Amino acid sequence: RDYYASRGLGDVYKRQLYFCSFEKGCVSFGGMKLYMNRLTEALLDWYADNKRDLPWRGTTDPYRIWISEIILQQTRVVQGYEYFLRFIRRFPDVRTLASASEDEVLKYWQGLGYYSRARNLHAAAKSMNGKFPESYQEVRALKGVGDYTAAAICSIAYNMPYAVVDGNVYRVLSRYCGIDVPIDSTEGKKLFAALADEMLDKSRPAAYNQAIMDFGAIQCTPQSPNCMFCPLADSCSALSKGQVMQLPVKQHRTKTSNRYFNYIYVRMGACTFIHKRTADDIWKNLFELPLVEADRNLSEEEFLSSASFRSLIAEGEVPEVRLVFRNVKHVLSHRVIYANFYEVVLPENSRSFSEYQCIRMEDLEQYPVSRLVHAFLEKYL
């Protein structure tokens, strides 16, 4: 009992004593240890039969593991699969990635979202001097790498005994141990980090970490977990108490805000206009069409008469303008964007949009853009 209290796991110990049989030493250190070992062994057995066949599995190359982990931070495996293959084909090692331009890296990331991940990957690759670091401290110090990613890389690539704690791990441990401490609280983060470390099979950290993550992704899913055929059903606290769908607990809900974009696709002979988003905002360093942002969804008449739009048009010029798409909804993690798309046709010698970058239309696909702009271009052009 004192041992687990010193690890910050006293509450877990108290809650789970009744799962340890008296024959195994119910109220002893050994009983609790056996309870934890039951989870570890069950996960490894399950993983041996059910692990997913993924292109970053079966390798100990830290570079490839790093790329896969960064891609999967905010992306489902089914979406990230092809992106990983395409990214690795173009950037097969640290040196190739470091020597590429940021624009090219962002182009290969296009559609995955959370573009700071790609910028951080590129910056981290440049800092490595051609060789991926080999210690936990050096890996953890890489730009864009947190505790989870460092633990995943070091355990899988180097078999170092560092436990991963991601959404899957939170879900499995909170349900199995019946923990209702919010996972996004300081207390919860410390508790689950200590518990994950205690559960880790330190002789097989690579297999164990991948096992618990796959188990959470396939078996103990957020919705409709397969409890009927779960190897942990007889010792799962949440299942015994009917609390599976109540765990894990989060104390904060993500607040979202609405933004209203008016994009302008310009046709000037064989050319069009773009600009690069350089502000510390969404889609930093991506390119986009000329944009007028408003504080509400403007009607076509309001937009055309607005000072922001009129300032883009050279004095004396009267362009052809038409609304192509209205009120396109695009959902991000913290924002909902409502976008209108306009087409503006100008003569070839126009002086309008003079502050924007003029490019040939056929070259537009070479520039990294947001998924919202890409969807418009694919549908319209």
Buried (B, 14 or more C-beta within 10 A) or exposed (E): EEEBEEBBBBBBBEBBBEBBEEEBBBEEEEBBBBBBEBBBEBBBEBBEEEBEEBEBBEEEBBBBBBBBBBBBBEBEBEEBBEBBEEBBEBBBBBBBBBEBEBBBBBBBBBBBBBBBBBBBBBBBBBEBEEEBBEEBEBBBEBBBBEBBBBBBBBBBBBBBBBBBBBBBBBBBBBBBBBBBBBBEBEEBBEBBBBBBBBBBBEEBBBBBBBBBBBBBBBBBEEEEBEBEEBBBEEBBBBBBEEBBEEBBBEEEEEEEEEBBBBBBBBBBEEBBBBBBBEEEEBBBBBBBBBBBEBEEBBEBEEBBEBEEBEEBBEEEEEBEBEBBBBEBEBEBEEEEBBBBBBBBBBEEEBEBBEEBEEBEBEEBEEBBBBBBBBBBBEEEE
